[in-house]
Amino acid sequence: MQGIILFLEVIVVVLLLVEVFIRLRARRRRVQNSGSAPDVASVARAPQPVSSETGVEVPVPPAGVDGGVEQQALSVEDLLNEATIYLEYGHYAQAATVLRWYVDLNPHETRAINRLLDTYLAMADMDGYATLLESLGEKPGAAPMTEDWWQERIDTGLTQDPGNLELLVLAEKVGMAVPIPQAQAPEVAMTAEMALTLVSRNSDPVYGMAVLQRAMVHEPQRLPLYAELLRITHQQHHIEDYINTLILLFLAVGTGGKTLRERMLRAGADLGPHPLWRVLTQWDGDPEVLRQLARSRRVEIPAGLSGSAQSGG
């Protein structure tokens, strides 16, 4: 009996040893297999190839995709149309951003280049104007510009900013005779576009009023100038300046701008009582009444408003 029990114990020990051997062998095989098979997680974390030119990681397209993501070609017509919409509403900075982005990608598109240069001129941003010309000059042949085009553009820039160093250097590079700035250069006309852009970039009300009044001398029929000046004087609670501007606005719109005149009168009345509110409310359309009122208040009337008030509009 004891011999049988001893035999069974030996069998149990042998079976345990066999089980341990089998488990160790299976574990060794799993280790070997894991060493030869790729680890999906490690592959996903692997660094992407790096471009030697830009230093930017270049993603590898998935298998079966030729050339990665397809990019749609940009249309110069679409960009010019978008910029035109911005320009129509006086958003010159946005128009310049759209055009500059497109020109950087397509330096051969002469229409976009000319539109961008004109936008910089309207903004009186001569630094942007000169920088664009300089960048084009650094890429000879990139844009099919003629010698006459370069001379015209550089001359235009130097007319507005005679001391611009970038433009003077560029003039020498393209073989132009560098113009000598006149001792008393004629004053550059302040257009409505330039004035509105400058005011949008400078919050000083005194500066804004001066710029807008200067532009009114050259373009007295541009109603956005009056609207902006009325906004500034109303915001600053300058009731006398508001009334002076309102007199000029009445001369500009004439009898046809009844809705606009009434709206501006109501806004002005919010600034406080004044005897001229009643006078302007009862105005019968006679421009001579407004001119006499302006003279009594020492308000200079632009030449374009010195005649009869405009009717209609």
WOHUDA-V200313 format. One line per field, one symbol per residue. ss: DSSP state (H for helix, E for strand, - for the rest). phi: phi as a letter, one per 30 degrees, with the letter a starting at -180 (. if undefined). psi: psi as a letter, one per 30 degrees, with the letter a starting at -180 (. if undefined). Layout:
ss->???
phi->???
psi->???
This chain:
ss->-HHHHHHHHHHHHHHHHHHHHHHHHHHHHHHHHHHH---HHHHHH----E------E------------------HHHHHHHHHHHHH---HHHHHHHHHHHHHH----HHHHHHHHHHHHHH--HHHHHHHHHHHH---------HHHHHHHHHHHHHH----HHHHHHHHH------------------HHHHHHHHHH---HHHHHHHHHHHHHH----HHHHHHHHHHHHH---HHHHHHHHHHHHHHHHHH-HHHHHHHHHHHH-----HHHHHHH-----HHHHHHHHHH------HHH--------
phi->.ddddddddddddddddddddddddddddddddddcdddeddddddddecdddcicdcdddddjcdiiddcdddcdddddddddddddcicddddddddddddddbdcdddddddddddddddhcdddddddddddddbeidcdcdddddddddddddddbecddddddddddcidddddeddbddddddddddddddddcbddddddddddddddddbdcddeddddddddddddhcdddddedddddedddiddcddddddddddddddkdaddeddddcecjdddddddddddchcdceedcdddddcij
psi->eeeeeeeeeeeeeeeeeeeeeeeeeeeeeeeeefffkkjeeeeefkklkkkfefgkkjkkklkfjjgbkkkkkkkeeeeeeeeeeeeeggieeeeeeeeeeeeefiffjeeeeeeeeeeeeefhifeeeeeeeeeeffikfekikleeeeeeeeeeefeeifgjeeeeeeeeeggljkkkkkeikkkkkjleeeeeeeeffjgjeeeeeeeeeeefeeifgjefeeeeeeeeeeefhieeeeeeeeeeeeeefaffheeeeeeeeeeeffflkkffeeeeegkgfjfeeeeeeeefghkkkkefgfallkkl.
